[in-house]
Amino acid sequence: MSKKFLDKSYDLETQEATLAHYDQWAASYDAEIAENGYATPGRIALALAKFQSDMSEPVLDFGCGTGLSGLALRLQGFETVDGMEPSARMLEQARAKDAYRQLTQIDAADRQPIPKGAYRLITGCGVLGTGAAPPAVFDSILHALPRGGLFAFSYNDHALEDPAYTGKLNEWLDCSAARLLFREHGDHLPGINLKSTVYVIEKA
Ligand SMILES: C[S@@+](CC[C@H](N)C(=O)[O-])C[C@H]1O[C@@H](n2cnc3c(N)ncnc32)[C@H](O)[C@@H]1O
C-alpha cells in the first residue's frame, strides 16, 4: 500500500511546506483522492457551465495539481482548459492527462501569477484554503479577471472555518466589486466526511 498524505494536508503552515507536501504526494494523489470520492471538481465544472454557454472560451484551472479539476472541466464540455500550478511534480502528472492546452509552472511567491485580463473564466478547485494557497491569492485572481469575468471555486470545511478565507470573499461581495451567482454546500471528500462550498462569482 502506498504512503498516505491526505491526513497531513490541512495543517501545513508555510508555502514551502505545502509545495514539498504536494511534490511528495504527486504520484499517489489521484489514487488516494479517488479512494475518498473526490466530488468537488465535477461540482465546480457543473456550476461554471450554468453561467457559460460558449464552451470554446478558454478556462484557467488555477492550482490545477495533477489535473483532476481540468479533466472535470473537459468532461463537462469546456473545450479549452489551461492550467497553472507551483508544484513541478503535480504538474508532471497533469501533463500526462492530456486535458490541457497549456500548462505553466508558477512561483507561489509571485503576487500576480495570472496575466491581467488573460482569462475571463478561472477556476480554483481545492486551491484556496489551509494547507494550500493563502487568502491573498484570492485577490490576485480577482485582480486578473476582467470586468464580467467569472471565478468558480471551492472552500472546504476547514477553509470555511477560517475567517481569513470567508473574509476575503466577503470583502469583494460587500463593496459590490463582485457579485455572488452561485453557492452550494455539498460533498468534497466523502471518505473523510469533508464537505465544501462551491461558489461562482462575477467580477463587477
Ligand atoms: C488540493 S490540491 C488541488 C489540486 C487540483 N485543483 C484538484 O482539484 O485536484 C491543491 C493545489 O494547490 C496548489 N497550490 C498551493 N499553493 C498555491 C498557490 N499559492 N498558488 C496556486 N496553487 C497553489 C498545490 O500545489 C496543489 O496542487
The ligand as a Tripos MOL2 file, in Angstrom:
@<TRIPOS>MOLECULE
LIG
   27    29     1     0     0
SMALL
NO_CHARGES

@<TRIPOS>ATOM
      1 C1         -5.7990   20.0050   -3.0120 C.3       1 LIG1
      2 S1         -4.7590   20.3480   -4.3730 S.3       1 LIG1
      3 C2         -5.9770   20.6220   -5.6310 C.3       1 LIG1
      4 C3         -5.4280   20.3470   -6.9950 C.3       1 LIG1
      5 C4         -6.4770   20.2680   -8.1150 C.3       1 LIG1
      6 N1         -7.0900   21.5560   -8.3590 N.3       1 LIG1
      7 C5         -7.5310   19.2280   -7.7890 C.2       1 LIG1
      8 O1         -8.7100   19.5950   -7.6760 O.co2     1 LIG1
      9 O2         -7.1670   18.0470   -7.6570 O.co2     1 LIG1
     10 C6         -4.1740   21.9990   -4.0300 C.3       1 LIG1
     11 C7         -3.1920   22.5110   -5.0710 C.3       1 LIG1
     12 O3         -2.9300   23.9060   -4.8080 O.3       1 LIG1
     13 C8         -1.5850   24.1390   -5.1630 C.3       1 LIG1
     14 N2         -1.1180   25.3870   -4.5350 N.ar      1 LIG1
     15 C9         -0.5770   25.5690   -3.3090 C.ar      1 LIG1
     16 N3         -0.2480   26.8750   -3.1210 N.ar      1 LIG1
     17 C10        -0.6000   27.5250   -4.2530 C.ar      1 LIG1
     18 C11        -0.5200   28.8890   -4.6760 C.ar      1 LIG1
     19 N4         -0.0120   29.8430   -3.8980 N.pl3     1 LIG1
     20 N5         -0.9780   29.1960   -5.9090 N.ar      1 LIG1
     21 C12        -1.5050   28.2310   -6.7200 C.ar      1 LIG1
     22 N6         -1.5990   26.9300   -6.3670 N.ar      1 LIG1
     23 C13        -1.1610   26.5830   -5.1550 C.ar      1 LIG1
     24 C14        -0.8680   22.8830   -4.6460 C.3       1 LIG1
     25 O4          0.4210   22.7270   -5.1880 O.3       1 LIG1
     26 C15        -1.8550   21.8020   -5.0370 C.3       1 LIG1
     27 O5         -1.5790   21.2650   -6.3090 O.3       1 LIG1
@<TRIPOS>BOND
     1     1     2 1
     2     2     3 1
     3     2    10 1
     4     3     4 1
     5     4     5 1
     6     5     6 1
     7     5     7 1
     8     7     8 2
     9     7     9 1
    10    10    11 1
    11    11    12 1
    12    11    26 1
    13    12    13 1
    14    13    14 1
    15    13    24 1
    16    14    15 ar
    17    14    23 ar
    18    15    16 ar
    19    16    17 ar
    20    17    18 ar
    21    17    23 ar
    22    18    19 1
    23    18    20 ar
    24    20    21 ar
    25    21    22 ar
    26    22    23 ar
    27    24    25 1
    28    24    26 1
    29    26    27 1
@<TRIPOS>SUBSTRUCTURE
     1 LIG1         1 GROUP 0 **** ****
